[in-house]
Amino acid sequence: MGAWPPGGPVAGARVFKPLAAEWRAVAPASRQRFVAEREPEPVPVKRIERRLTGFLAGRPGPVTAMVKDLTTGRLYRYHRGERLITASTAKVQILMALLLDTPWRELPGSVRHDADLMIRYSDNHAADRLWLRIGGAPGFTKAGRRYGLRHTRGVPGDCLDLYCWGITETSAEDQVRLMAALVSGRSPLPAADRDKVLKLMSGVVRGQDWGISAAACKGDRVALKNGWLRRVSTGRWAVVSAGLVRGGGHDYAVAVLTEGSAEVGQGIATVEGVATRIMKSFRACTRIR
């Protein structure tokens, strides 16, 4: 759930140099007019489901996912009704809750440092400190409502040596809503603070930048936060990835949540396989990252 498990990054996990990016304009005005004048093509739901059924056969579950093209509105949901835990992806909502109360420019240096540690390095103790600063579970849930989340509520109390933010149940749809709030002019978060969150998510350290990035094309910009947590009750791993992929004049909000993997690497492979199999129906890459 926090710093990478002992032994270093999982072999075969996709690693790339993070790209800090400007995320303000989705597309040139001419492109936006073109999109407005033309109905988007339907998403090939049955084709995607056949791909996912074949890929997930024999893999542990459950799995839920969603992709939304924020430029055209095209979307695909997989197992929409599933509610799985956030693991460390909750750290994005913690930061976004913090910034609703205090703009980045007004935060003390120590709090900014904790935010950097929490997002880029997935530091759990930094997350605990910021969790308390936002008022714990009630503050987390209140912020989620302001961002339009419907299925995500903070869990109060202590979970082993950490607070319980990592076992927050959520939906893929809520995680996509949260990512969309980072690029929307209608977001309750001001543009300068949205840009700061995206900059941190674009700079996740090597070895933690797997996940939805596997579905990016060459030249795309990616901002993400991943999570991995071993369930004490089962010894199995929850592995999650949520973020934004920008390329070809489009912003794609992507979330994949899984549970039940015997090893972290197995969960990562599932997340990346699901993301790539959905995204290939939204656009074609001439070159993969």
C-alpha positions in Angstrom: 0.0 0.0 0.0 2.9 2.3 0.6 6.6 2.2 -0.5 7.2 -0.7 -2.8 7.4 -4.1 -1.1 10.9 -5.4 -0.2 12.7 -6.8 -3.1 12.2 -3.8 -5.5 9.9 -3.5 -8.5 8.1 -6.5 -9.9 10.0 -8.0 -12.8 8.3 -7.1 -16.1 6.4 -4.1 -14.8 6.3 -1.3 -17.3 8.6 1.5 -16.2 9.0 4.8 -18.0 10.3 8.3 -17.4 7.3 10.3 -16.0 6.2 13.2 -18.2 5.2 16.3 -16.3 2.6 18.0 -18.5 0.3 20.9 -19.0 -3.3 19.5 -18.8 -5.3 22.7 -19.4 -6.5 22.6 -23.0 -8.1 19.3 -24.2 -7.8 20.2 -27.9 -7.4 23.1 -30.3 -10.6 25.1 -30.9 -10.9 23.6 -34.4 -10.7 20.1 -33.0 -13.3 21.0 -30.3 -15.7 22.3 -33.0 -15.2 19.1 -35.0 -16.1 17.0 -32.0 -19.2 19.0 -31.3 -20.5 18.6 -34.8 -20.0 14.8 -35.0 -21.5 12.1 -33.0 -18.9 9.8 -31.4 -18.7 6.3 -32.7 -20.3 3.7 -30.3 -17.9 1.7 -28.1 -17.8 -1.9 -29.3 -19.0 -3.3 -26.0 -19.3 -7.0 -27.1 -15.8 -7.0 -28.6 -14.2 -5.6 -25.5 -16.1 -8.1 -23.3 -14.9 -11.0 -25.4 -11.3 -9.8 -25.1 -11.6 -9.4 -21.3 -13.4 -12.7 -20.8 -10.6 -14.5 -22.6 -7.9 -12.6 -20.8 -9.4 -13.0 -17.3 -10.2 -16.7 -17.6 -8.3 -18.5 -14.9 -7.2 -15.2 -13.3 -8.3 -14.4 -9.7 -11.0 -11.8 -9.3 -13.0 -9.7 -8.8 -12.2 -7.0 -11.4 -13.9 -3.8 -12.3 -12.8 -1.1 -14.7 -13.9 2.0 -16.6 -12.5 4.1 -19.4 -14.0 7.5 -20.4 -12.9 9.7 -23.3 -13.4 13.1 -21.6 -13.3 14.8 -25.0 -16.1 12.9 -26.7 -18.0 11.3 -23.8 -17.5 7.7 -25.1 -17.2 5.3 -22.2 -16.9 1.6 -21.3 -17.7 0.0 -17.9 -16.7 -3.5 -16.8 -18.6 -5.0 -13.8 -20.1 -1.6 -12.9 -21.6 -2.9 -9.7 -18.4 -4.1 -8.1 -17.1 -2.1 -5.0 -13.5 -2.8 -4.3 -10.9 -1.2 -2.1 -8.8 1.8 -3.1 -5.5 0.8 -1.5 -3.1 3.7 -2.1 -5.1 5.3 -4.9 -7.1 6.9 -2.0 -4.1 9.2 -1.6 -5.2 11.3 -4.6 -8.5 12.0 -2.9 -6.7 12.8 0.3 -4.7 15.5 -1.5 -7.7 16.8 -3.4 -9.6 17.1 -0.1 -6.7 19.0 1.5 -6.6 21.5 -1.4 -10.3 22.2 -1.2 -9.6 23.7 2.2 -6.2 25.3 1.6 -4.7 26.2 -1.8 -1.3 24.7 -2.5 0.4 28.1 -2.4 -0.8 28.6 1.2 0.3 25.2 2.6 3.3 25.0 4.9 6.4 23.6 3.5 6.1 20.5 5.6 2.6 19.7 4.3 3.7 20.2 0.7 6.6 17.8 1.4 4.1 15.2 2.8 1.9 15.6 -0.3 5.0 15.0 -2.5 5.9 11.9 -0.5 2.4 10.6 -0.5 1.7 10.8 -4.2 5.2 10.3 -5.8 6.6 7.8 -3.4 3.3 6.4 -1.9 4.5 7.1 1.6 1.9 5.8 4.1 3.0 7.9 7.1 2.8 11.0 5.0 -0.7 9.9 4.1 -1.6 9.4 7.7 -0.5 12.9 8.6 -2.6 14.4 5.8 -5.5 12.2 6.6 -5.6 13.7 10.1 -5.2 17.2 8.6 -8.4 16.8 6.4 -10.4 15.5 9.4 -10.1 11.8 8.8 -12.9 9.8 7.3 -15.6 12.5 7.6 -13.4 15.0 5.8 -12.5 12.5 3.1 -16.1 11.6 2.5 -17.3 15.2 2.4 -14.6 16.1 -0.2 -15.7 13.1 -2.3 -19.2 14.3 -2.4 -18.0 17.7 -3.6 -16.2 15.9 -6.5 -19.4 14.0 -7.3 -18.4 10.6 -5.9 -21.3 8.3 -5.1 -19.8 5.1 -3.8 -16.7 6.2 -1.9 -16.9 6.7 1.9 -14.0 7.0 4.3 -13.5 4.3 6.9 -12.8 5.6 10.5 -10.4 4.1 13.0 -7.0 2.4 12.8 -6.1 -0.6 10.6 -3.0 -2.3 12.1 -0.4 0.5 12.2 -2.1 2.8 9.7 -5.4 4.7 9.4 -8.0 2.9 7.3 -8.0 5.0 4.2 -6.5 2.1 2.3 -9.6 -0.1 2.7 -12.0 2.5 1.5 -14.5 0.8 -0.9 -15.0 2.6 -4.2 -16.2 2.0 -7.7 -14.3 2.4 -11.0 -16.9 5.0 -11.9 -16.0 7.1 -8.9 -12.3 6.9 -9.6 -13.0 8.1 -13.2 -15.1 11.0 -11.8 -12.2 12.0 -9.5 -9.7 11.9 -12.4 -12.1 13.9 -14.6 -12.3 16.6 -11.8 -8.6 17.2 -12.4 -9.1 18.4 -16.0 -12.6 20.0 -15.8 -13.2 23.7 -15.7 -16.3 22.8 -13.6 -14.3 21.2 -10.9 -14.5 22.6 -7.4 -10.7 22.6 -7.4 -9.1 25.7 -8.9 -6.9 25.3 -12.0 -3.6 26.0 -10.2 -4.3 23.3 -7.7 -5.5 20.8 -10.3 -2.2 21.4 -12.2 -0.2 20.7 -9.0 -2.0 17.4 -8.4 -1.4 16.3 -12.0 2.2 17.3 -11.8 2.8 15.1 -8.8 0.9 12.2 -10.5 3.0 12.7 -13.6 6.1 12.3 -11.5 5.5 9.0 -9.7 8.9 7.3 -9.0 10.3 4.6 -11.2 9.0 1.2 -10.2 5.6 2.6 -9.2 4.6 3.9 -12.6 3.1 0.6 -13.9 -0.7 0.2 -14.4 -2.8 2.2 -16.8 0.4 3.5 -18.3 0.6 0.2 -20.2 -2.3 1.4 -22.4 -0.5 4.6 -23.4 0.8 5.2 -26.9 4.2 6.7 -27.8 4.2 10.4 -26.9 1.2 10.3 -24.6 1.2 12.1 -21.3 0.3 10.0 -18.3 -0.7 11.0 -14.7 -1.5 8.1 -12.4 -1.6 6.8 -8.9 -1.4 3.1 -8.1 -2.2 1.0 -5.1 -1.3 -2.4 -3.7 -2.4 -3.8 -0.4 -2.3 -7.3 1.0 -5.5 -8.3 2.7 -4.7 -9.6 6.2 -7.8 -11.8 6.2 -7.0 -13.7 3.0 -3.3 -13.0 2.3 -4.3 -11.9 -1.2 -3.5 -8.6 -2.9 -5.7 -5.8 -4.0 -4.0 -4.0 -7.0 -5.4 -0.8 -8.4 -4.5 1.8 -11.0 -6.3 5.1 -11.8 -5.3 8.1 -13.8 -5.4 10.1 -17.0 -3.9 9.4 -20.4 -3.6 12.3 -22.9 -2.9 11.8 -26.5 -4.2 12.7 -30.0 -6.3 15.6 -28.7 -8.1 13.5 -26.1 -8.1 13.0 -22.4 -8.9 9.5 -21.2 -9.8 8.8 -17.6 -9.0 5.2 -16.8 -9.5 3.1 -13.6 -8.9 -0.6 -13.0 -9.5 -2.3 -9.6 -8.6 -5.9 -8.8 -8.5 -8.1 -5.8 -7.5 -11.7 -5.1 -4.1 -11.9 -6.6 -1.6 -14.3 -5.0 1.3 -11.9 -5.8 1.6 -8.2 -6.6 3.1 -9.0 -10.0 0.0 -11.1 -10.9 -2.2 -8.2 -9.9 -0.2 -5.7 -12.0 -0.4 -8.0 -15.0 -4.2 -8.2 -14.6 -4.5 -4.4 -14.3 -2.3 -3.7 -17.3 -4.0 -6.4 -19.4 -7.4 -5.1 -18.7 -6.4 -1.4 -19.4 -4.8 -2.2 -22.7 -7.6 -4.4 -23.9 -10.2 -1.7 -23.3 -8.2 1.2 -24.6 -7.5 -0.5 -28.0 -11.1 0.0 -28.8 -10.9 3.7 -28.1 -7.9 4.5 -30.3 -5.1 2.7 -32.1 -1.4 3.3 -31.3 1.1 3.6 -34.1 3.7 2.9 -31.5 3.4 1.7 -27.9 5.2 3.5 -25.1 
